[in-house]
Amino acid sequence: MITSQNIFYHELIGLDTSIVQSSNNQLVGLSGKILDETKSMFFIQTVTGVKMIPKNYSTWQFHIDGMPVSVNGNTIMKRSYERMGVKA
């Protein structure tokens, strides 16, 4: 079960997210569902199509159990299996 304390160790694909802070002001407010991720990018399904957004330089917000959880993109700059501690 994903909680605000362990979100860093979980799969993020399928979660709804939004960018609440970014060094690129054009990204602030972008929201959608995470379709895929690489070490440094999220592929987000937005209302205008799929966007490839770098993880770093932004603060991402997820809603876990109805509560907003903000995550600095630099802390999740790993592949999903690396965050989970699993070797590929």
Summary of the structure (lengths in Angstrom):
residues: 88
radius of gyration: 12.1
end to end distance: 22.2
largest distance: 36.0
contacts: 224
relative contact order: 0.24
helix: 16%
strand: 44%
